[in-house]
Amino acid sequence: MSAQPLRRVSSGLKKHRWWKECVVYQIYPASFLDTNGDGWGDIPGIMKKLDYLKDLGVDVIWLSPNEPVYKSPKVDMGYDISDYEDIDPMYGTLADVDHLIKEMKSRGMKLMMDLVVNHTSDQHAWFLESRSSITSPKRDWYIWKKPKFDADGNRQPPNNWAQILGEANSAWTWDETTQEYYLSLFTPGQPDLNWENPAVRSAVHDILRFWLDRGASGFRMDVINLISKVQTFPDADITVPSHTYQPADKYFANGPRMHEYLRGLRKEVLNKYDTITVGEMPFVRDEDEIIRVVGTQSESLHMIFAFDFVDIDNEPDNFKYSLYPFNARDMKNIVNRLQRLMIERDGWNSIFCENHDQPRSVTRYCDDSDEWREMGAKLLSMMETTLSGTLYVYQGEELGMRNVPPSWGPEEYKDIESVNLFKKYKEMYPNDASKMAEARKLLQRKARDNARTPVQWDSSPHAGFTSPSATPWMRVNDDYKTVNAAAQLAPSKSPNELSVHAFWKKALANRKEYKSVLIYGDFQLVDETHELIFAYKRFNTKNTWVVVLNFSGETVKWEGLGELKVNKWVMGNYDESSLGDKAKSGALGLRPWEGLLGICE
């Protein structure tokens, strides 16, 4: 192993903060647990599982955008909010939210809300007033533009921007009443707010105060880097010649006033509370831009979700519905870049492999077959729990839940993005069976629906998610009889053979016990070029740990330890009674999807 040059380690690693050390568990409420038999998860369902989450090692619960806090017509599963200070009755009451916060605090847990303020629902009172007349006092709370006309006099949208959730469609929606278009980047039911208007910014500040005063402890901010647009609204470059409307993130993401607006949130509201903040920022790759948001001196957000790792199988132009090949070398290059970026430039990472917008990680990065699913799920757990940054675990990830079966037809997919994709394929290739098969494969591998199937609590009908006589809002994965929490919480036949859940619990406890290294320590790759093995060391002035992950279904004889000598292998995703037989220097034999964590001499 070649010697590595010395690199600067930031002072940020020395600044211990609760939001750096906490384990955040993301709940998608519609699919978590239904207690009233209507087929939709609810707030009492979350309260019922608080002890389960506390026992796992969870410190913060993050409720996803379709959460029971905001009323919504659910055009896009709750990303379209019609009232930020009330909840949908199908999930419970505002009093239920207060009770949830109280119960969480009694267990030493915190609640993180979801903040969706790039856009509202078209049923929000603000927008109903805005579209009522071109002279409405709230007209400029949204982005309205007059139409263009082509050479034949046909009305056209103001520019050629494509809709994000249906790139074949325009990002502009025509309003017959006022004879103008409004910007709706995601769907026509989600008009974009005009953050150029100070009254809009003030109203958003009030939303934050409302929830912080009720006892919430922070926010995940949905597509927060879209709040500033280039105000000339120019046409986007033609990068997809087959489409009329073009990707335009160059003009609506990371806009000229984004940092000003984020600093405003911090100065006017967040600095007055002890909070955790994380931004969802798609379309951002520039490291300087990231540090401007999450750097210690930025006065903006604590961290963002960097999507490099979960975009790994997208085509190079970032087209999501593609299956671009990758290997362990690609994975470690991404992780190394983000780890080093934050360590060297006083920033902070978020660590995650799954969320409500991504397919299941064991399907994506490993082999989710019955033979290897558990090994792969534990392998990913070992990686996530040994990286520097705030850790986010998505519901069901601790059970090794996987994507829906390939046998499911398109009618089972509920997400609007999935519906739009299949609709596009049917329109473009109406008589091409191979193309329709391709669409089904892409949905099964990449659709957001994969993460939204109900949590599998036990082997009873509907996996214990709802009552046997109810109809779940979305079909339960067919594997629930064998992949469920009850089976994994049952006593193990051997203390050395851990279920996926037990492995996660142990890995989370280990991360907290050794946080000085695993959270705040330095990071360095070991064997940078191997295509199957992802290995790295975590270290400080007192201790060095090494993590070795075989991201393949092959048996590998790996000689990458180099000068490192392992004193003890402390954790492995196979039967842990065999750890003592593992080589501690020189060549190391690794079984398919095997992961090892060791303390070095």
HUFEN-V490266 format. One record per pair of residues at least 4 apart in sequence whose C-alpha atoms are under 7 Angstrom apart, sorted by the first residue. I is the first residue (numbers start at 0). J is the second residue. D is the distance in whole Angstrom. If there is no record, write none. Layout:
i = <I;I>
j = <J;J>
d = <D;D>
//
This chain:
i = <0;0;0;7;8;8;9;9;9;9;10;11;11;11;12;12;13;16;17;18;18;19;19;20;20;21;21;21;22;22;22;22;22;22;23;23;23;23;23;23;23;23;24;24;24;24;24;24;24;24;25;25;25;25;25;25;25;25;26;26;26;26;26;26;26;27;27;27;27;27;28;28;28;28;28;28;29;29;29;30;30;30;30;30;30;31;31;31;32;32;32;32;32;32;33;33;33;33;33;33;33;34;34;34;34;36;36;36;37;38;38;38;38;38;39;39;40;40;41;41;41;41;42;42;42;42;42;43;44;45;46;48;49;50;51;52;52;53;55;56;56;56;58;58;59;59;59;59;60;60;60;61;61;61;62;62;62;62;63;64;64;64;65;65;65;67;67;67;67;68;68;69;69;69;69;69;69;69;70;70;70;70;70;70;71;71;71;71;71;72;73;73;74;74;75;75;78;79;79;79;79;80;80;80;81;81;81;81;82;83;85;86;86;87;88;91;92;93;94;95;96;97;98;99;100;100;100;101;102;103;103;103;104;104;109;110;110;111;111;111;111;111;112;112;112;112;113;113;113;114;114;114;114;115;115;117;117;117;117;117;117;118;118;118;118;119;119;119;119;120;120;120;121;121;121;121;121;122;122;123;124;125;125;126;127;128;128;129;129;129;129;130;130;131;132;133;133;134;139;140;140;140;140;141;141;141;142;142;142;142;142;143;143;143;143;144;144;144;144;145;145;145;146;146;146;146;146;146;147;147;147;147;148;148;148;148;149;149;149;156;156;158;158;159;159;159;159;159;160;160;160;160;160;160;160;160;161;161;161;161;161;161;161;161;161;162;162;162;162;162;162;162;163;163;164;164;164;165;165;166;167;167;168;169;170;170;170;171;171;171;171;172;172;172;172;172;173;173;173;174;174;174;181;182;182;183;183;183;183;184;185;193;194;194;194;194;196;197;198;199;200;201;202;203;204;204;204;205;206;207;208;208;209;210;210;211;211;216;216;216;217;217;217;218;218;218;219;219;219;220;220;220;221;221;222;222;222;223;223;223;224;224;224;224;225;225;225;226;227;227;227;227;227;227;227;228;228;228;228;229;229;229;229;235;235;235;237;238;239;247;248;248;250;252;253;256;257;258;259;260;261;261;262;262;262;263;264;264;265;265;265;265;266;269;275;276;276;276;277;277;277;277;277;278;278;278;278;279;279;280;280;281;285;286;287;288;289;290;290;291;292;292;292;293;293;293;293;293;293;293;294;294;295;295;301;302;302;302;303;304;306;307;307;308;308;309;311;312;312;312;312;312;313;313;313;313;313;313;313;314;314;314;320;320;321;325;326;326;326;327;327;327;327;327;327;328;328;328;328;328;328;329;330;331;331;332;333;334;335;335;336;337;338;338;338;339;340;341;341;341;341;342;347;348;348;348;349;349;349;350;350;350;350;350;351;351;351;351;352;353;353;353;353;353;354;355;355;355;356;357;357;358;358;358;358;358;358;358;358;359;359;359;359;359;359;360;361;361;361;361;361;361;361;361;362;362;362;362;365;365;366;366;366;367;367;367;368;371;372;373;373;373;374;374;374;374;375;375;376;376;376;377;377;377;377;378;378;378;378;378;378;379;380;380;381;381;382;384;384;384;385;385;386;386;387;387;387;388;392;395;395;395;396;397;397;397;398;398;398;398;399;400;402;402;403;403;403;405;407;409;412;412;412;413;413;414;414;414;415;416;417;417;417;418;419;420;421;421;422;423;424;424;424;425;428;431;432;433;434;435;436;437;438;439;440;441;442;447;448;452;452;452;452;453;453;454;455;455;455;455;455;455;456;456;456;456;456;456;457;457;457;457;457;457;457;458;458;458;458;458;459;460;461;461;461;462;465;465;478;479;483;484;485;487;487;491;495;495;495;496;496;497;497;498;499;500;501;502;503;504;505;506;507;508;509;510;510;513;514;514;515;515;516;516;516;516;517;520;520;520;521;521;521;522;522;522;523;523;523;524;524;524;525;525;525;525;526;526;531;531;531;532;532;532;533;533;533;534;534;534;535;535;535;536;536;536;536;537;537;537;538;538;538;539;543;543;544;544;544;545;545;545;545;546;546;546;547;547;547;548;548;548;549;549;549;549;549;550;551;551;552;552;553;553;554;554;554;555;555;555;556;556;556;556;557;557;557;558;558;558;560;560;561;563;563;564;564;564;564;565;565;565;565;565;565;566;566;566;566;567;567;568;568;568;568;568;569;569;570;570;570;570;571;571;571;571;571;572;572;573;582;589>
j = <526;559;561;343;342;343;342;343;344;345;345;295;345;346;342;519;519;20;21;275;389;388;389;389;518;58;59;389;57;58;59;389;390;391;57;58;59;60;61;390;391;392;57;59;60;61;391;392;393;394;60;61;62;63;391;392;393;394;31;60;61;62;63;393;394;31;62;63;66;355;40;41;62;65;66;67;39;40;41;39;40;451;452;453;454;40;453;454;40;41;44;45;464;465;38;39;40;41;44;464;465;41;43;44;465;465;466;469;469;465;469;470;471;472;471;472;44;90;45;67;90;91;46;67;90;91;95;47;48;49;99;52;53;54;55;56;57;57;504;504;507;508;108;109;108;109;110;111;109;110;111;110;111;112;66;111;112;113;113;77;78;113;76;77;78;86;87;90;91;85;86;80;82;83;84;85;86;87;80;81;82;85;86;87;77;79;80;81;87;79;77;79;79;188;79;415;115;119;120;188;189;119;120;123;119;120;122;123;123;206;93;92;93;91;92;95;96;97;98;99;100;101;102;103;104;110;214;105;106;107;108;109;108;109;216;215;216;215;216;217;218;219;215;217;218;219;218;219;220;218;219;220;221;220;221;191;192;222;223;225;226;189;190;191;192;123;189;190;191;188;189;190;126;127;188;189;190;126;127;127;128;129;137;130;131;135;137;135;137;138;140;138;177;135;177;138;177;138;193;192;193;196;199;191;192;193;181;182;191;192;193;179;180;181;182;157;179;180;181;157;179;180;154;155;156;157;179;180;154;155;156;157;152;153;154;155;153;154;155;171;180;233;234;169;234;235;244;245;169;170;234;235;244;245;246;247;166;167;168;169;170;244;245;246;247;166;168;169;170;184;185;186;184;185;185;186;416;416;419;244;242;244;244;244;182;183;184;180;181;182;183;180;181;182;183;187;179;180;181;178;179;180;190;190;191;187;189;190;191;191;189;199;199;200;226;227;200;201;202;203;204;205;206;207;208;264;268;209;210;211;212;268;213;214;215;215;216;273;274;275;274;275;276;275;276;277;276;277;278;277;278;279;278;279;279;280;281;278;279;280;252;253;257;280;251;252;253;257;251;252;253;254;255;256;257;250;251;252;254;250;251;254;255;245;246;247;245;245;245;251;252;282;254;282;257;260;261;262;263;264;265;299;266;298;299;267;268;269;269;270;298;299;270;274;301;300;301;302;300;301;302;303;304;300;302;303;304;303;304;303;304;306;289;290;291;292;293;294;346;297;297;299;300;297;299;300;301;302;346;347;345;346;345;346;347;347;348;349;349;349;310;311;333;330;333;352;325;321;322;323;324;325;317;318;319;320;321;322;323;318;321;323;441;445;441;329;330;530;531;331;530;531;532;533;550;332;528;529;530;531;533;333;334;335;533;336;337;338;339;524;340;341;342;387;522;343;344;345;346;347;348;346;388;387;388;389;388;389;390;383;388;389;390;391;383;390;391;392;360;357;358;359;360;393;393;447;450;451;447;447;450;363;402;444;445;446;447;449;450;363;400;401;402;449;450;364;365;366;367;372;375;376;399;401;366;367;401;402;375;550;371;372;375;371;372;401;372;375;376;377;399;499;378;572;592;593;379;592;380;399;499;381;499;502;572;382;548;572;592;593;594;383;384;503;385;506;386;506;507;510;510;517;517;518;517;518;519;518;396;399;400;454;400;499;500;503;483;484;499;500;499;482;443;449;443;449;476;443;411;439;417;418;448;418;448;418;447;448;419;420;421;442;446;422;423;424;425;438;426;427;428;435;438;429;434;435;436;437;438;439;440;441;442;443;444;445;446;451;452;473;474;475;476;464;475;464;462;463;464;479;483;484;462;463;464;483;484;485;462;463;480;483;484;485;486;462;463;479;480;483;463;467;465;467;475;479;469;471;482;483;487;488;489;498;500;496;574;575;576;574;575;501;502;502;503;504;505;506;507;508;509;510;511;512;513;514;517;517;518;519;519;520;520;537;538;539;537;537;538;539;537;538;539;536;537;538;535;536;537;534;535;536;534;535;536;559;534;559;549;550;551;548;549;550;547;548;549;546;547;548;545;546;547;543;544;545;546;543;544;545;542;543;544;543;598;599;597;598;599;596;597;598;599;595;596;597;594;595;596;593;594;595;589;591;592;593;594;592;591;592;591;592;590;591;589;590;591;588;589;590;586;587;588;589;586;587;588;585;586;587;584;585;585;584;599;583;584;599;600;583;584;597;598;599;600;583;598;599;600;597;598;578;595;596;597;598;596;597;575;595;596;597;575;578;594;595;596;593;594;593;587;593>
d = <7;7;5;6;6;5;5;5;6;5;7;7;5;7;7;5;7;7;6;6;7;6;5;6;7;6;7;6;5;5;6;7;5;6;6;6;5;6;7;6;5;6;6;6;5;6;6;5;6;7;6;5;6;7;7;6;5;6;7;7;6;5;6;7;6;6;6;5;7;7;5;6;7;7;5;7;5;4;7;7;5;6;6;4;6;5;6;5;5;6;5;7;5;7;6;5;4;6;6;6;5;7;7;6;7;6;5;6;6;6;6;5;4;5;6;6;6;7;7;7;4;6;6;7;6;6;7;6;7;6;6;6;6;6;6;7;6;5;5;6;6;7;5;6;6;5;6;7;6;5;6;6;5;6;6;7;6;6;6;6;6;6;6;4;6;6;6;5;7;6;4;6;6;5;7;5;4;6;6;5;5;6;5;4;5;6;5;5;7;7;5;6;7;6;6;6;7;5;4;7;6;5;5;7;6;5;5;4;6;7;7;6;6;7;6;6;7;6;6;6;6;6;6;6;6;7;7;6;7;6;5;6;5;6;6;5;6;6;6;5;5;7;7;6;5;6;5;5;6;6;6;5;6;6;5;6;6;7;6;6;5;6;5;4;5;6;5;6;7;6;5;7;6;7;5;6;6;7;6;6;6;6;7;6;6;7;6;6;5;4;7;7;7;7;6;6;6;7;7;6;5;6;6;6;5;5;6;6;7;7;6;6;6;4;7;6;6;5;6;7;5;6;6;6;5;5;6;7;6;5;6;6;5;5;5;5;5;7;7;6;7;7;5;7;5;6;5;6;6;6;7;6;5;5;6;5;5;7;6;5;5;5;5;5;7;5;6;5;4;5;6;7;6;5;5;7;5;7;6;7;6;6;7;6;6;5;5;6;6;5;6;5;5;6;7;6;6;4;7;6;6;6;7;6;6;5;6;4;5;7;6;7;6;6;6;7;7;6;6;6;6;6;7;7;6;7;6;6;7;6;6;7;7;7;6;5;6;7;5;6;5;5;6;6;5;7;6;5;6;6;5;6;7;5;5;5;7;6;6;6;6;5;6;5;6;5;6;6;7;7;7;5;6;6;5;6;4;7;5;5;6;6;7;6;7;5;6;7;6;7;5;7;7;7;6;6;6;6;6;7;7;5;6;6;5;6;6;6;5;6;6;6;6;7;7;6;5;7;6;6;5;5;7;7;6;4;6;6;5;7;6;7;6;6;6;7;6;5;6;6;6;5;6;6;7;5;5;5;5;6;5;4;6;6;7;6;6;6;6;6;6;6;7;7;6;7;7;7;5;4;6;7;5;6;5;7;5;6;5;5;6;5;6;6;7;6;7;6;7;6;5;5;6;6;6;6;6;6;5;7;7;7;6;6;6;6;6;6;6;7;6;6;6;7;7;6;6;6;4;5;7;7;6;7;4;6;5;5;6;6;6;6;5;6;7;6;5;7;6;6;7;6;6;6;6;7;6;7;5;5;6;7;6;7;5;6;6;5;6;6;7;5;6;6;6;6;5;7;6;7;6;5;7;6;6;5;6;6;5;7;6;6;6;6;4;7;5;6;6;6;7;6;6;6;6;7;6;6;6;5;7;6;6;7;6;6;7;6;7;7;5;6;6;6;6;7;7;6;6;6;7;5;6;7;6;5;6;6;7;6;5;6;6;6;5;6;7;6;6;5;6;7;7;5;6;6;6;6;7;7;6;7;6;7;7;6;7;6;6;6;6;7;6;6;6;6;6;6;6;6;6;7;7;5;7;6;6;6;6;6;6;6;6;6;6;6;5;7;7;6;6;6;6;6;6;6;5;7;7;6;5;6;5;5;6;5;5;6;5;5;7;5;6;5;7;5;7;6;4;7;6;5;6;7;6;6;6;7;6;6;7;6;6;5;6;7;5;5;6;5;7;5;6;6;6;6;6;6;6;6;6;6;6;6;6;6;6;6;5;6;5;6;4;6;6;6;6;6;5;5;6;5;6;6;5;7;6;5;7;6;4;6;5;5;7;7;7;5;6;5;6;6;5;6;6;5;6;5;4;6;6;5;7;7;5;4;6;6;5;6;6;4;6;7;6;6;6;5;6;6;5;6;7;6;5;7;6;5;7;6;4;7;7;7;5;5;6;5;6;6;4;6;7;5;6;5;5;6;5;7;6;6;5;6;5;5;6;6;4;6;6;6;7;7;7;6;5;6;6;5;6;6;6;4;6;7;6;5;5;6;6;6;7;6;4;6;6;5;7;6;5;7;6;7;6;5;6;6;6;7;6;6>
//
